[in-house]
Amino acid sequence: MAKPIRKRKCKNCNLFFPPDSRNAWHQKYCSKPECRKASKAASQQRWLNKEENRDHFRGPENTQRVQEWRKDHPGYWRPKTPEQQEPLQDLLFEETEKNPSVEIPLPKQPLQDLLNSQHAVLIGLIAHLTGFALQDDIAITTRQLQQLGTDILNGSTLCKGGSYVTKTPHLSKPYPSGPQAIQLGGSPSGP
């Protein structure tokens, strides 16, 4: 039968602790995070105090040793990429059977569903190109662009020199063309 392990006094916090049975013969620090840090610092200091380790990180031969290791292990610091990366975005439209005589009406989706299904970059691009920032205006433009894309894929676009997108007089005012002054907190500037 093995002898019970006696408690030891931690060299950092000075509290008694039961040492780990696998490491009891030389454990001098308890398992608290601050004591583990102190143990690591003391271990590193002991290693650096040995004569053979004093110049381990200095001198031209050690510089050469590190350079050769880096040459043999290129990119060791870069994060590893998975073999199969998933696409950033699924394809919006798959190739459909081209039959111009059959016209598929687009479903009228609720405004919020339509806007939430679009990627933020697409919404920003539409707002930037049209100059409109209201959800209603972006939704109308998105439906028109979706219809145009479906027509292009089905081969039924207008090719008579006119504009495909219809003018909608009820849209809100576009963004101003120049930069606007913005107050970011605090009292307003000026008199």
N, C-alpha and C positions, 0 to 999 in steps of 0.2 A: 504494500500500500504506500502511495506517495505521500510525502510530508505536505501539510497545508502551507501555502505560500503566505508569508507574512507581509503585512502592508508596509509600504515605503513612503518616505517623505519626498514630495516633488521638489526638484531643484529650482523651479521657477515660482510656484505659488506657495510652497512650504506646507501644503496640506497632505495628509496621508491618503494613499490610494492603493488599491490592490493591483499589482502588476499583472500583465497578461501572462498566462502560464507558459506560452510558447517563447516568451521573450523575457521572462522574469530575471534571469541571471545578469542582465545588463540594462534593464529599463530604469531610467532615472527621472523621467518626466511623466506626468499623468496625461490623460487623453483630451484635456480641454484645448480648444483651438489656440489660445494664446500660449499655452505651455508647449504645444506641438511646434509652434513657430519658434519659440525659444530653443527647443531641442534641435531644430533644423539649423538655426543660426550658430549654435554651439558646435554642431557637427561640422558645418562648413568652416568654422574658425579653426577647429582641430586639424582639418585636412590642409588648410592653407598654412598652418604653422609648421608642418613637416617640411624638412629641408628639400626633399626631392620634388615637392609640389609648389615651392615658392615662385618659380618662374614658368609655371605651366602655361599661362596665358600670355606670356611676354616673349619678345625676341623674334628674330627673323625666321628661325627654324620652325617656331610654332605658327607664325603667320603662314609659312609655306604649307605646313601640315593642314591648317584649316582650309586654305585655298584648294589643296588637292582633294580634301574631303568634299568640299562644295562642288568641285568639278565632277566627282564620281556620283554625287547625289543631287542632280539638278532638280529644282522645283520642290524640294522637300518641305518648304515652308508654305507652299500654296495649298489651298483647300482642295481636297480630292473631289472630283466631279463624278456623279453617278454615270454608269455606262449608258443607260437610256434616259435621256432628259425628256420630260414631258413638254409638249408645245406650250408656248405662252398663252395661246388662245386657240380654241377649236375653230375649225373652218366654219365660216358663217353660212355659206351655201354649198351644197353638194351639187355636182353636175346632174341636172334633171333632164328628162327626155324632152327633146325639142319638138313641140307640136304647136305651131302658131294658131291653129284654129281653136284650141282649147285655152281659154283664158282663166287663170286661177286668181280669184279675188283674194287680196290680202286680208287676213282677219283683223277686225278692229280690236286692238288690245287696249286695255285700260292704260291711261297715260303713265301711271306710276310703274306698271309692269314693263312697259316699253322702255322707259328711261333706266330702270334698274337693270335691265338685261344688257344694256350697252356698256361697253368699256369706258372708263372715265376719259381716256385719251380721245376716243371717238366723239364723245360729248363735247370735250374741249375744242376739238378740231372743228366740229360743226358750229359751235358758238363763235370761234375765231373767224371762220370763213364767212358766216352770215352776218356777224355783228350782233346777234341776238343772244340774250342770256336767260330769258324766261323759259320755263319748262314747256309751256304750251307751244312757243315758237320752235323750240328745238324738236319737239315731238312731231310737229307738222313737217319740218324739214327732213327729219329722220324717216317718216313715212314716205315722203316723196323720193328720197334717195333709195329707200328699200324697193319701191315700185320700179324706179329706173334700173336698179341692179337686176331685179327679176326680169324686166323686159329685155335687158341686154343679154342675160343668160338664155332667154327663150327666143332671142332673135327678132323681137318685135319693137325695136326702138324707132322713134321718129327720125327720119333722115331727110327732112325737107328743108333743112337750113334754119329751122326755127329753134327756139329754146324749149327744152323739154320741161323744165321746172316752171310751174304756173306761178303767176304773181299773186300774192295774198296780201290785200290791202290792210287786213286787220292785225298784222304783226306789230309788235312794239317797236319803239325807236331803237336804232342800232347804237352800239357803243360809240362814245366820242373817239375821234381819230388820234388825238394826242394823249400824252400821259396825264393822269389826274393826281392832284396833291392828296395825300392820305395822312390823317392824324392818327398816330399809333398810341393812344392813351395820354393821360395827363390833360391839362387844360388846353383849349384851342390856341393856336398861335395867332399872332396879329393883334391889332388894337381892339 
